[in-house]
Amino acid sequence: MKSAPVPTAPLAQAIEYYLALRRQLGFRLEREGAQSISLATYAQQTRHSGPLTVDLIVRWAQASAKAGVRQQARRLEIARRFAQFWVSFAPATEVPCVGLLGPSASVRRAHIYSAKQIGDLLKAAGQLPGPPRWWLA
């Protein structure tokens, strides 16, 4: 395994190191890898210099014309994971707050069954052919 890049190393080298370590741990990182490399490319294209900043991460997360609000939040989460790792090597690295661009996944609201609905379900289950299957699992 390569040694850790020095904190002044270009962002692309730092990201490659990070991805290599994560892949050695068994993570496939197909999308996350491509997105992380995209961050490095964006930093280079915008001539960003110095430590990784929240401003750069947010601008990159919002830069994709195709990305909706949730996709932007996912991009920020990917960059945030890298920043959390990289701050150990480059203490000037800024780590964005969780949820800075909103939630990255929708949360389904739980359905609470009424007593009548539970009774109806149990009654319907009792009418199924064959023995109860819950004890076979």
Backbone as CSV, one residue per row, in Angstrom:
resi,resn,N_x,N_y,N_z,CA_x,CA_y,CA_z,C_x,C_y,C_z
1,MET,0.847,-1.175,0.000,0.000,0.000,0.000,0.890,1.234,0.000
2,LYS,0.450,2.262,-0.729,1.191,3.509,-0.776,1.117,4.198,0.581
3,SER,2.119,5.027,0.846,2.072,5.801,2.086,1.114,6.969,1.895
4,ALA,0.689,7.528,3.007,-0.265,8.635,2.959,0.378,9.834,2.282
5,PRO,-0.380,10.515,1.407,0.176,11.711,0.781,0.338,12.813,1.832
6,VAL,1.272,13.685,1.597,1.462,14.792,2.530,0.278,15.739,2.438
7,PRO,-0.037,16.485,3.503,-1.205,17.351,3.490,-1.237,18.363,2.356
8,THR,-0.097,18.718,1.788,-0.087,19.684,0.693,-0.292,19.018,-0.665
9,ALA,-0.440,17.699,-0.680,-0.629,16.975,-1.942,-1.907,17.443,-2.619
10,PRO,-1.946,17.386,-3.938,-3.178,17.768,-4.631,-4.362,16.928,-4.135
11,LEU,-5.513,17.538,-4.177,-6.729,16.884,-3.709,-6.936,15.542,-4.406
12,ALA,-6.633,15.465,-5.697,-6.829,14.215,-6.440,-6.014,13.080,-5.831
13,GLN,-4.777,13.358,-5.439,-3.938,12.316,-4.829,-4.515,11.891,-3.485
14,ALA,-4.985,12.848,-2.719,-5.566,12.540,-1.411,-6.802,11.666,-1.579
15,ILE,-7.639,11.997,-2.556,-8.854,11.215,-2.804,-8.511,9.817,-3.292
16,GLU,-7.522,9.701,-4.160,-7.100,8.375,-4.636,-6.624,7.516,-3.460
17,TYR,-5.871,8.112,-2.558,-5.388,7.394,-1.379,-6.565,6.932,-0.524
18,TYR,-7.499,7.834,-0.266,-8.701,7.536,0.520,-9.494,6.389,-0.103
19,LEU,-9.724,6.473,-1.413,-10.500,5.428,-2.100,-9.768,4.090,-2.064
20,ALA,-8.450,4.112,-2.237,-7.667,2.865,-2.186,-7.792,2.207,-0.814
21,LEU,-7.710,3.009,0.242,-7.853,2.450,1.588,-9.237,1.853,1.795
22,ARG,-10.262,2.570,1.390,-11.634,2.074,1.569,-11.862,0.803,0.754
23,ARG,-11.308,0.755,-0.452,-11.473,-0.442,-1.293,-10.755,-1.636,-0.672
24,GLN,-9.619,-1.395,-0.028,-8.923,-2.483,0.652,-9.756,-3.036,1.804
25,LEU,-10.633,-2.216,2.331,-11.527,-2.669,3.402,-12.760,-3.376,2.859
26,GLY,-12.868,-3.461,1.526,-13.958,-4.207,0.921,-15.073,-3.374,0.332
27,PHE,-14.974,-2.054,0.400,-16.000,-1.203,-0.194,-15.776,-1.123,-1.700
28,ARG,-16.847,-1.238,-2.469,-16.725,-1.181,-3.933,-16.584,0.253,-4.422
29,LEU,-17.332,1.155,-3.855,-17.210,2.588,-4.114,-17.315,2.966,-5.591
30,GLU,-18.232,2.370,-6.307,-18.365,2.714,-7.721,-18.869,4.142,-7.885
31,ARG,-20.043,4.428,-7.336,-20.576,5.794,-7.444,-19.787,6.769,-6.585
32,GLU,-19.523,6.363,-5.357,-18.803,7.252,-4.449,-17.418,7.570,-4.991
33,GLY,-16.773,6.591,-5.600,-15.454,6.825,-6.187,-15.519,7.825,-7.323
34,ALA,-16.481,7.638,-8.213,-16.628,8.557,-9.343,-16.969,9.963,-8.858
35,GLN,-17.840,10.055,-7.861,-18.215,11.368,-7.327,-17.018,12.030,-6.637
36,SER,-16.238,11.264,-5.901,-15.073,11.820,-5.211,-14.056,12.355,-6.209
37,ILE,-13.833,11.613,-7.267,-12.914,12.067,-8.311,-13.475,13.319,-8.984
38,SER,-14.793,13.382,-9.126,-15.442,14.564,-9.675,-15.164,15.792,-8.811
39,LEU,-15.133,15.612,-7.492,-14.807,16.715,-6.585,-13.398,17.226,-6.864
40,ALA,-12.455,16.321,-7.015,-11.072,16.717,-7.299,-10.982,17.450,-8.641
41,THR,-11.702,16.951,-9.632,-11.715,17.600,-10.950,-12.296,19.000,-10.848
42,TYR,-13.393,19.133,-10.099,-14.032,20.443,-9.913,-13.062,21.411,-9.234
43,ALA,-12.363,20.942,-8.209,-11.405,21.796,-7.499,-10.319,22.278,-8.445
44,GLN,-9.868,21.372,-9.304,-8.819,21.733,-10.269,-9.361,22.740,-11.295
45,GLN,-10.563,22.483,-11.803,-11.151,23.377,-12.810,-11.416,24.774,-12.270
46,THR,-11.776,24.865,-10.991,-12.054,26.172,-10.391,-10.795,26.783,-9.789
47,ARG,-9.665,26.131,-10.006,-8.369,26.590,-9.518,-8.355,26.792,-7.991
48,HIS,-9.027,25.882,-7.305,-9.042,25.930,-5.848,-7.652,25.606,-5.333
49,SER,-7.202,26.391,-4.367,-5.923,26.086,-3.725,-6.136,26.161,-2.222
50,GLY,-5.269,25.516,-1.504,-5.397,25.503,-0.056,-6.198,24.301,0.402
51,PRO,-6.584,24.330,1.673,-7.282,23.175,2.242,-8.689,23.010,1.660
52,LEU,-9.206,21.824,1.840,-10.580,21.529,1.431,-11.513,22.341,2.324
53,THR,-12.445,23.075,1.701,-13.333,23.940,2.470,-14.792,23.552,2.266
54,VAL,-15.627,23.955,3.211,-17.059,23.716,3.101,-17.592,24.454,1.866
55,ASP,-17.081,25.655,1.617,-17.518,26.426,0.451,-17.281,25.642,-0.842
56,LEU,-16.084,25.083,-0.998,-15.780,24.295,-2.202,-16.719,23.092,-2.298
57,ILE,-16.911,22.388,-1.207,-17.753,21.194,-1.206,-19.187,21.542,-1.597
58,VAL,-19.729,22.604,-1.035,-21.109,23.001,-1.340,-21.229,23.430,-2.802
59,ARG,-20.265,24.228,-3.282,-20.319,24.646,-4.696,-20.258,23.432,-5.620
60,TRP,-19.400,22.450,-5.283,-19.305,21.239,-6.104,-20.603,20.437,-6.037
61,ALA,-21.145,20.282,-4.844,-22.370,19.490,-4.679,-23.522,20.080,-5.485
62,GLN,-23.556,21.389,-5.604,-24.637,22.067,-6.312,-24.314,22.337,-7.778
63,ALA,-23.103,22.001,-8.212,-22.661,22.347,-9.566,-23.289,21.506,-10.672
64,SER,-23.693,20.296,-10.370,-24.240,19.414,-11.398,-25.615,19.901,-11.845
65,ALA,-25.746,20.145,-13.133,-27.028,20.610,-13.682,-28.105,19.534,-13.541
66,LYS,-27.702,18.268,-13.529,-28.660,17.150,-13.443,-29.091,16.848,-12.018
67,ALA,-28.330,17.325,-11.044,-28.568,16.930,-9.661,-29.721,17.702,-9.038
68,GLY,-30.699,16.952,-8.544,-31.783,17.546,-7.778,-31.322,17.770,-6.345
69,VAL,-32.226,18.217,-5.509,-31.892,18.543,-4.122,-31.335,17.330,-3.374
70,ARG,-31.968,16.171,-3.523,-31.489,14.972,-2.817,-30.120,14.525,-3.342
71,GLN,-29.947,14.613,-4.641,-28.656,14.231,-5.228,-27.555,15.174,-4.745
72,GLN,-27.862,16.455,-4.632,-26.878,17.403,-4.107,-26.514,17.045,-2.671
73,ALA,-27.507,16.672,-1.881,-27.253,16.275,-0.493,-26.398,15.009,-0.446
74,ARG,-26.633,14.067,-1.373,-25.819,12.843,-1.429,-24.376,13.187,-1.787
75,ARG,-24.207,14.092,-2.749,-22.860,14.499,-3.142,-22.135,15.129,-1.943
76,LEU,-22.848,15.942,-1.180,-22.248,16.554,-0.001,-21.847,15.484,1.010
77,GLU,-22.681,14.466,1.211,-22.349,13.385,2.145,-21.076,12.651,1.726
78,ILE,-20.927,12.423,0.428,-19.732,11.750,-0.081,-18.498,12.585,0.236
79,ALA,-18.563,13.878,-0.050,-17.436,14.764,0.225,-17.197,14.871,1.729
80,ARG,-18.258,14.848,2.515,-18.138,14.943,3.968,-17.373,13.737,4.527
81,ARG,-17.673,12.538,4.009,-16.950,11.343,4.480,-15.453,11.471,4.188
82,PHE,-15.133,11.961,2.984,-13.725,12.155,2.652,-13.104,13.208,3.577
83,ALA,-13.795,14.328,3.792,-13.268,15.399,4.643,-13.019,14.899,6.064
84,GLN,-13.924,14.059,6.585,-13.732,13.496,7.923,-12.455,12.669,7.989
85,PHE,-12.163,11.951,6.919,-10.935,11.166,6.851,-9.723,12.087,6.708
86,TRP,-9.799,13.032,5.786,-8.642,13.837,5.398,-8.219,14.838,6.473
87,VAL,-9.135,15.234,7.352,-8.796,16.205,8.393,-7.697,15.671,9.314
88,SER,-7.540,14.357,9.397,-6.464,13.768,10.203,-5.088,14.054,9.608
89,PHE,-5.032,14.198,8.293,-3.766,14.461,7.601,-3.557,15.957,7.377
90,ALA,-4.648,16.671,7.181,-4.586,18.108,6.911,-5.583,18.802,7.842
91,PRO,-5.138,19.192,9.029,-6.050,19.749,10.033,-6.825,20.990,9.593
92,ALA,-6.376,21.682,8.575,-7.104,22.860,8.091,-8.329,22.474,7.261
93,THR,-8.493,21.188,6.995,-9.654,20.701,6.239,-10.931,21.043,6.998
94,GLU,-11.922,21.544,6.267,-13.218,21.846,6.869,-14.181,20.700,6.577
95,VAL,-14.917,20.279,7.595,-15.888,19.195,7.451,-17.292,19.795,7.514
96,PRO,-18.083,19.626,6.449,-19.442,20.178,6.472,-20.321,19.505,7.520
97,CYS,-21.288,20.261,8.006,-22.254,19.732,8.979,-23.136,18.679,8.317
98,VAL,-23.595,17.739,9.097,-24.551,16.742,8.610,-25.819,17.471,8.177
99,GLY,-26.344,17.111,7.013,-27.608,17.668,6.543,-27.537,19.099,6.065
100,LEU,-26.346,19.604,5.792,-26.183,20.993,5.362,-27.047,21.331,4.152
101,LEU,-27.188,20.401,3.225,-28.028,20.612,2.042,-29.339,19.839,2.132
102,GLY,-29.709,19.455,3.334,-30.954,18.722,3.518,-30.725,17.227,3.543
103,PRO,-31.811,16.468,3.665,-31.683,15.007,3.730,-31.347,14.428,2.359
104,SER,-30.565,13.362,2.376,-30.176,12.729,1.120,-31.064,11.542,0.772
105,ALA,-31.910,11.154,1.688,-32.812,10.028,1.437,-34.171,10.371,2.018
106,SER,-35.178,9.901,1.359,-36.512,10.140,1.897,-36.800,9.079,2.956
107,VAL,-37.504,9.476,3.964,-37.856,8.573,5.048,-39.348,8.304,4.942
108,ARG,-39.668,7.037,4.821,-41.090,6.676,4.722,-41.723,6.762,6.090
109,ARG,-42.879,7.323,6.109,-43.619,7.447,7.354,-44.193,6.081,7.728
110,ALA,-44.018,5.695,8.987,-44.523,4.404,9.456,-46.051,4.422,9.499
111,HIS,-46.648,3.300,9.128,-48.101,3.180,9.220,-48.425,2.482,10.527
112,ILE,-49.235,3.112,11.339,-49.656,2.520,12.607,-51.036,1.892,12.385
113,TYR,-51.091,0.580,12.552,-52.352,-0.130,12.352,-53.282,0.097,13.540
114,SER,-54.542,0.256,13.247,-55.543,0.378,14.309,-55.846,-1.024,14.845
115,ALA,-56.506,-1.067,15.987,-56.882,-2.348,16.585,-57.787,-3.127,15.634
116,LYS,-58.694,-2.446,14.943,-59.581,-3.112,13.991,-58.785,-3.707,12.829
117,GLN,-57.814,-2.942,12.300,-56.995,-3.441,11.185,-56.193,-4.670,11.607
118,ILE,-55.659,-4.652,12.805,-54.901,-5.810,13.303,-55.818,-7.021,13.423
119,GLY,-57.003,-6.801,13.950,-57.983,-7.888,14.058,-58.338,-8.443,12.689
120,ASP,-58.553,-7.559,11.713,-58.870,-7.997,10.345,-57.723,-8.802,9.740
121,LEU,-56.483,-8.357,9.969,-55.318,-9.088,9.454,-55.230,-10.485,10.070
122,LEU,-55.423,-10.567,11.379,-55.356,-11.868,12.050,-56.469,-12.787,11.565
123,LYS,-57.644,-12.225,11.367,-58.768,-13.021,10.875,-58.462,-13.545,9.469
124,ALA,-57.936,-12.656,8.590,-57.593,-13.064,7.226,-56.487,-14.111,7.237
125,ALA,-55.493,-13.950,8.129,-54.399,-14.921,8.216,-54.921,-16.279,8.669
126,GLY,-55.912,-16.280,9.545,-56.506,-17.530,10.014,-57.260,-18.278,8.935
127,GLN,-57.618,-17.600,7.866,-58.351,-18.228,6.770,-57.435,-18.738,5.660
128,LEU,-56.122,-18.527,5.786,-55.182,-19.024,4.778,-55.118,-20.545,4.862
129,PRO,-54.935,-21.209,3.710,-54.844,-22.673,3.745,-53.521,-23.128,4.375
130,GLY,-53.564,-24.288,4.991,-52.345,-24.862,5.567,-52.096,-24.381,6.964
131,PRO,-51.040,-24.945,7.601,-50.715,-24.570,8.987,-50.097,-23.161,9.012
132,PRO,-50.137,-22.516,10.172,-49.473,-21.211,10.284,-47.989,-21.348,9.945
133,ARG,-47.488,-20.450,9.181,-46.095,-20.561,8.690,-45.088,-19.808,9.567
134,TRP,-45.555,-19.006,10.487,-44.605,-18.217,11.272,-43.721,-19.089,12.155
135,TRP,-44.186,-20.284,12.526,-43.364,-21.126,13.384,-42.368,-21.965,12.586
136,LEU,-42.463,-21.939,11.259,-41.529,-22.690,10.409,-40.263,-21.893,10.102
137,ALA,-40.272,-20.613,10.378,-39.123,-19.757,10.011,-37.937,-19.987,10.900
